[in-house]
């Protein structure tokens, strides 16, 4: 039988919650949730503060500038057949 590989469903979540309650107890779960939330907030803040998005924008703009410069000095644009002289017949 082929099983669908995807997100976990409702029954799996219920089983996981029961196991967590049995392992940690009802009093520890709020503390674990707070710690997890704080960790996610810190990670999100660190990625925003590092300026990764701004660095990516700067690099892409430099790449676009280089591409336009290369297109200006493209040999196909410099050597056009209109400017060439036709060979003289003897």
VOBARO-936298 format. One record per residue: x, y, z negated of N, C-alpha, C in turn; residue in three letters. Coordinates in steps of 0.05 Angstrom, whole numbers, padded with zeros to 5 digits, always signed. Last residue first. Example, Ala and Ser with C-alpha at 12.3 -4.5 7.8 and 13.67 -1.06 7.14 Angstrom:
2
+00257-00045-00142+00273-00021-00143+00258+00001-00157ser
+00264-00114-00156+00246-00090-00156+00264-00066-00156ala
# end
This chain:
90
+00742+00874+01179+00764+00882+01198+00757+00873+01225unk
+00701+00902+01129+00704+00882+01150+00725+00891+01170unk
+00712+00912+01061+00712+00923+01088+00716+00901+01108unk
+00669+00895+01006+00694+00891+01022+00691+00901+01050unk
+00638+00946+00967+00636+00923+00985+00661+00920+01001unk
+00653+00963+00901+00654+00970+00930+00652+00944+00946unk
+00609+00966+00845+00631+00953+00860+00629+00961+00889unk
+00564+00986+00821+00588+01003+00821+00611+00991+00838unk
+00527+00946+00824+00521+00971+00839+00546+00988+00841unk
+00541+00906+00790+00547+00902+00819+00542+00927+00835unk
+00574+00925+00731+00549+00922+00746+00556+00921+00776unk
+00606+00917+00678+00611+00909+00706+00584+00905+00720unk
+00580+00930+00629+00602+00947+00640+00606+00942+00670unk
+00543+00892+00618+00533+00919+00622+00555+00937+00634unk
+00575+00847+00613+00554+00847+00634+00544+00875+00639unk
+00606+00859+00568+00618+00860+00595+00597+00860+00617unk
+00580+00900+00518+00577+00875+00532+00588+00877+00560unk
+00579+00943+00484+00604+00937+00498+00603+00910+00513unk
+00527+00941+00464+00536+00965+00478+00562+00960+00494unk
+00525+00893+00436+00509+00896+00460+00517+00921+00477unk
+00557+00906+00393+00566+00886+00412+00550+00888+00438unk
+00524+00943+00367+00550+00951+00377+00561+00932+00398unk
+00481+00911+00353+00476+00933+00371+00503+00943+00383unk
+00508+00876+00317+00495+00865+00342+00491+00888+00362unk
+00522+00911+00276+00543+00897+00292+00532+00887+00318unk
+00472+00925+00257+00489+00946+00268+00511+00933+00286unk
+00455+00875+00238+00440+00888+00260+00457+00910+00273unk
+00492+00868+00197+00491+00849+00219+00477+00861+00243unk
+00477+00909+00163+00504+00909+00175+00505+00891+00199unk
+00427+00891+00147+00429+00916+00163+00456+00918+00176unk
+00441+00845+00120+00425+00842+00145+00426+00868+00161unk
+00469+00867+00076+00483+00849+00095+00467+00847+00121unk
+00428+00895+00051+00452+00909+00061+00466+00892+00082unk
+00392+00854+00037+00383+00876+00055+00407+00890+00067unk
+00424+00826+00001+00415+00813+00025+00406+00834+00046unk
+00430+00864-00040+00453+00855-00025+00446+00842+00001unk
+00377+00868-00057+00390+00891-00045+00414+00883-00029unk
+00370+00816-00079+00353+00825-00056+00366+00849-00042unk
+00407+00816-00120+00410+00798-00098+00394+00807-00074unk
+00411+00844-00168+00410+00859-00143+00414+00841-00118unk
+00409+00827-00219+00434+00822-00204+00434+00836-00177unk
+00359+00836-00239+00380+00854-00246+00405+00851-00229unk
+00331+00791-00220+00323+00818-00211+00345+00838-00216unk
+00355+00750-00248+00356+00750-00219+00349+00777-00207unk
+00344+00764-00301+00372+00763-00292+00374+00763-00261unk
+00289+00760-00303+00302+00786-00307+00330+00786-00296unk
+00283+00705-00296+00272+00723-00277+00285+00751-00278unk
+00309+00687-00343+00319+00679-00317+00309+00698-00295unk
+00276+00709-00382+00304+00717-00381+00316+00710-00354unk
+00227+00682-00371+00229+00712-00369+00258+00721-00366unk
+00243+00629-00382+00234+00637-00355+00236+00667-00351unk
+00254+00633-00437+00275+00625-00418+00268+00633-00389unk
+00204+00646-00457+00226+00665-00460+00248+00659-00440unk
+00176+00599-00444+00167+00625-00433+00190+00645-00434unk
+00203+00563-00477+00203+00559-00448+00195+00585-00434unk
+00191+00584-00528+00219+00582-00519+00221+00579-00489unk
+00135+00577-00528+00147+00604-00530+00176+00604-00520unk
+00132+00521-00525+00120+00538-00503+00132+00566-00504unk
+00155+00506-00573+00167+00498-00548+00158+00515-00525unk
+00118+00529-00609+00146+00538-00609+00160+00531-00583unk
+00072+00499-00596+00073+00528-00591+00101+00539-00591unk
+00092+00446-00612+00085+00452-00584+00084+00482-00579unk
+00097+00436-00666+00121+00444-00651+00115+00453-00623unk
+00048+00420-00686+00060+00445-00696+00083+00454-00679unk
+00035+00370-00663+00019+00394-00656+00031+00420-00665unk
+00091+00331-00640+00071+00339-00660+00058+00365-00652unk
+00128+00308-00605+00135+00332-00620+00115+00340-00641unk
+00106+00258-00587+00134+00261-00593+00140+00285-00611unk
+00051+00265-00582+00061+00244-00599+00090+00248-00606unk
+00050+00308-00546+00038+00311-00573+00048+00290-00591unk
+00073+00283-00501+00086+00306-00514+00076+00310-00542unk
+00035+00243-00490+00062+00236-00497+00077+00258-00511unk
-00008+00276-00476-00011+00258-00499+00017+00249-00508unk
+00013+00302-00430+00005+00317-00454+00003+00300-00479unk
+00018+00257-00396+00041+00272-00404+00036+00289-00429unk
-00036+00243-00389-00018+00224-00401+00007+00239-00411unk
-00055+00290-00364-00066+00282-00390-00047+00262-00404unk
-00026+00287-00316-00022+00310-00334-00032+00303-00362unk
-00048+00241-00293-00020+00242-00300-00013+00264-00320unk
-00101+00257-00283-00095+00236-00302-00066+00235-00311unk
-00093+00301-00244-00105+00304-00271-00098+00282-00291unk
-00030+00291-00209-00058+00297-00211-00067+00300-00240unk
+00029+00320-00181+00016+00302-00200-00013+00311-00204unk
+00040+00327-00111+00038+00338-00138+00024+00318-00156unk
+00064+00270-00075+00056+00298-00077+00056+00307-00106unk
+00059+00217-00035+00079+00231-00051+00072+00260-00052unk
+00012+00167-00034+00017+00195-00026+00037+00207-00045unk
+00032+00100-00018+00022+00120-00037+00029+00148-00027unk
+00011+00044+00017+00026+00069+00018+00014+00089-00001unk
+00017-00023+00000+00000+00000+00000+00018+00025+00000unk
# end
